Amino acid sequence: EVAKSRGEQPEMAEPDEGKGSSLTSVSLDAEDNCSSGGPTYATTFATCGGGSGSGGPDLELGLAGAQKPAAIKSLRYYIMLLALLSPFIVTYSKTIINFAIIDMIDPNYSSRNKSNNKVSQMIATDPGTSNQTIHQDYFDLDNSCPVSDEVRARLKRELAKDEKLAIETKGEKFQWDTDKQGYLKSAYSIGHMLLQVVGGRLSEIYGPQFIMSLSACLIALCCLSAPFLASIHYYLLFGDLFFLGILGSFMTPSLITLISNWLTPGEKSLTMSFYLVSSRLGYAFSSLLCGLLIDAQLSWRYLFYSAGWISLVFGNLFFVCSRNQPHEHPLISQAELKYLASKNKLVREAMARRQADKLEQTELQTVVTSKGTGTGSANEDEHQTNDQNNSINKSTKQQHAKGRPAAPWRAILTNPPVWAFIVTKFCVKLMGDTVQIELPSYLKRVMHMESKYNGYINSANYVIFCISCVAVGTLAKWANKKRPFGWTKTTVRKVFQCTASFGVSLVLFGVAMSVCDEYTTLGLFMAMFFVTTFSTGGEAQLPLDLSERYAGTIHALGGTLAISGIIEPIMVGQFLLGHSADRSRWKNIWLGASAISFLGGLIFLLLGDAKIQPFDEIDAPGESGGSDKNKPAAKRNETTPNGHQQQEQQHHAGANSDGATKTVAVVEPTAPEEPATPS
């Protein structure tokens, strides 16, 4: 109504299930309150000047009628574009070992490679191997797809090339058996699993800027040193990859926290789609660069060097250009800050804490000034001033501590929607890892597809995923905003996730039942990559839906328990038992992946929820004893019988030895009074 009376077009906040508007406490006479020292900060924190704080501009935020600034003038979009490089770096640094190890291993040493070479030699030299025989050496081949004369000729050329390459690059080859290779591939996943929750909490407490920047720089150090460590000892490389996984576990939860701090609810949906696109581009870039290096006969070391330099540049650039909260950035405009404050609860609370700190410091400085004018020696006045300054610093630290509440672990770990997210993420990741890791082997061993075409097909799948991810993310944003057919946000999430899970399950079932037709198989896998993108409107959004305050922690919990990178190689190994070309065994693998995907969709359908959960409040029930000391300033204000609001600001200058209580300064809406002296 105020906006309409001023001739402005009000912009309503997007509906949030389970919660009412958080802007009802904005004073209608805010400008008068700011100038006259009138009502308490609770009614004016969003409209009075907030000062520069930690480098940001003064805040003059009348939230009524806040307008969305133009995209080209919105700083948050540039911050997000830079931050979305982090999934690319994490994925790239994770997958380079899978591609580099192909060129690192001496092909004449590994027992598994010997077996593969033996089968390849049979195909290349014996035309009768495509027929059923009783010889055990032909078992795998007889159960794979039929072998053509063209395949035999190609394998003969590849064998000659491998022998020549092994002689030319013998100094860079390692004699590691298949077990050691498997441990190296799992080292990253083991480290990545351990400290994701710690990384999420650190980013929520200390902010994502420092955590992401430091992690990126340390990732660069690990990648740049990996070739040197590999040349010294196998276990040094294993430890390097293990530590690389730990650092990666800090990056992703920190990005989720940054998204929660900087974006409005409607923008988070599309941003998560770009997060998945960036991650898949890391896969595509690593496979492409590996192919180029192999074709150019360059060393595998350049894979690690490229990842290291990219990560180092990103870490330094992100530290300089980003901030933890929008109001901390010196380049953000007041129009954008006003818009974010009207949409994002965390922005309003951060501004409230900063303004509360300033008010308390102003009062205590006034006390110091009044005491400094009294009689007494200069030394006594100096000591008294130092004591009061220490009191100010202590009070400021305690105010900041109020913005870092302990996570309500019991409420989070007993919450059914949180477990729906964890289980669904586990199923989605296990199914995805099975396809991404094993598809190249399946196409080469069973379908007898040439390596370069194998790479092209995988790249095409990632391109399809990236394009459809943006399209599906836009569709999810539209559905969440328009709510077609009367859907709630929870219904939108369930429709998208069930489409992904049940669709992938159906496609993998078709792969298991298909015959040896290349076009049918490739078409099914491309359809699977497309259907998978619907999870960007489902489980990928759930941490941001369930909690604004603990989104990073919830995402980290899901990532910690999604240990598919460790168990997937073991499971596939148990299915194959060394018969990597046996089509019947691969059929069981695809059927198992289909069942896992179906289970994830069913769990999400039954337990999934997209409402803000009760533990999102600072004092979750049963966690902090119901104390109100951690509640935002706007919620601690009380209304007196005569209608005036009061604000309690406690001065933590230290309790007396006799246990005296702390003095409370009450701000009335009348003329300013002399500040009370703390006990």
C-alpha positions, 0 to 999 in steps of 0.5 A: 500500500505504501508503494502504491501511494508513492506511485511505485509498483510493489514486487511481491516476494516469492511464496515460501511454503510453511512460512509467512512474510518476514517483512511485516515489521518494517516501519511505515515511518522509517525515515522519521525514525532514523532521523529522530532516534525514534522506535527501536532498531527492530522496526528500522534495521532495513530502512536506516543507514547501516554504515559501511561495515566491512567495506560495503556501502551505507544501507538505506533500504526501504524494503517496500517497493524494492525493485529487481535491478537489471541483470547486467548491473547485478553483482551477484550474477558475476559472483555466481559465474566465478563461483560456478568454476569450482564444480568444474575444478573439483570434477576435473581434479577428481577425474584426471587420475582415471584418464592419466592412469591409462597412460601411466601404466606399463601395458606389458606388466598389468595382469589385466592388460595382459589378458586384454591384450591376449583377447585382442591378439586373438581377435586380430589374428584368428578369424575363427574367434567370432564362432562358438568354441570350447576353448576357455580363452574365447569365453569372454569373446564368444559372449560379447557382440559379434566381431567384424573384419574391420574390428580385427584390422583396427585392433591389430593396428592398436596393438602395434601402436601400444608396443611402440609407445611402451618402448618410447615412454618407458621412463614414465611408466609404472608397474602397478597391478590392477589392485593398486590402480583401483586403490588410486582411483578410490583414494579421492572418493575416500578423502572426499567422503570424510570431511564434507560435513566439517566443510559445510559447517566451516563455510556456514560459520566463517563464510565460504570466501576463505574456505573456497579460496584456500581449498582451491589453492591447496588443490592446485598444490596437490595437482602440481606435485602429483607427478613428482610424488608418483615418481618417488613412491606409489603411496605418496601419490595415494596420499596426495589423491586422498588429500585432494579428495578432502579438499574437494569435500570443502569446495561443494558445501561452501558453494551451496552456502554461497548460493544460499547467502547471495541469491533469492529463492527463485534464482537458486533453482536455475543456479543449481542447474548451472552447478551440474553443468559446470561439473559435467564440463569438468568430465568432458574437459578431462576426457577431451584433453586426455585424448589430445595429449595421447594423440600428440604423444605428450606426457600424462603429467600435463593433465595434472599441471593443467588442473593445478594452474587452473585451480590456482588462478581460480583460488586467488581470483575468487578470494579477491572478487567475492565476499561472504555476504552481499552487504560486505562487498564494496561494489554492490549497489544499494538497489541490489542490496535492497532487493536481496534484503526483501527476498533473502532472510539470511541477508536481512539477518546479517544486516541486523547483526551488523546494525546491532553491533554498531548500536552497541558500540555507539552506546559503549563509546558514549559511556567511555566518553562520559567517564573520560570527562570525570575527575581523576588521574590521567593513568586512571582514565587511560586504564578505564578507557582501555577496559571499556574498549576491551568491553566493546571488542568483547561485546562485538565478538559475542554479537558475531557469535550470535550469527553462528549458531550450533547446528541442531544435529538431532533435529536434522538427523531425525528429519524424514525429508533430510533422509529422503534427500540423502537416500535419493542422492546416494541412489542417483550418484551410484547409478550415475557413477556406474554409467560414467565409469563403466560406459567406456569399458562396455562400449569397448569390450562388449560393443568393440567400439573404437577408442576415439569414437568412444570418446566422442560418444561420451563427449556428446552425452555430456553436451546433451546433459549440459544443454538439457540441464539449462532447459530443465532448470528453466522449466523447474524455475517456471514451475516453482513460480507459476505452480501449474495445476495447483502444485505446491513446491513439494509436488514440483520437486517430486514430479521432477525427481520421479521423472528422472529416477523412474525414467533412468530406471526404464532406460537402463532396463532397455539397455540390459534387454537390448541386442547388439545394435550400436545405434539402439544402445547409443540412443538409449544412453543419450536418452538416459543422460537427458532424463537424468537432468530432471533431477536438477528440479528435484533432489538437487534443490532440496538442501536449499528448500529445507533450510536456508541456514544449514543448506551446506550442512545438509548437502554435505551429509548427502555427499558424505553418505553417497559413497558410490565412488568407493563401492561402485568399483567393488560391486562391478568387479564382483559382477564381472569377476574378470570377464570384462567382455561377457555380455550376460554379466553386463546385463546384470550390472545394468539391471542392478543400476535400474533397480537402484534408480527406481528405489531412489525415486520411490523413497523421494516420492514417499518422504520428500518435502520441500518446505522449510523445516523447523530446525532452520530457526536458530533455536531448534526445539530441544537443541538449545534449551529455548534460550532467546539470546541467539534470536535475531534482533527483530524477534527479541523486541517486545511491545509494552502495554502502551504500544511502544516497542523496546529493545534489550541490548545486553552489555557483556562487560563481565559479571561482578564477583557477587553474580550481579546481573548485566544492565539492560539499556531500553530504547524508548520511542521518545526523545533520546535519553542519557545512556545508562552506565553498565554495572 
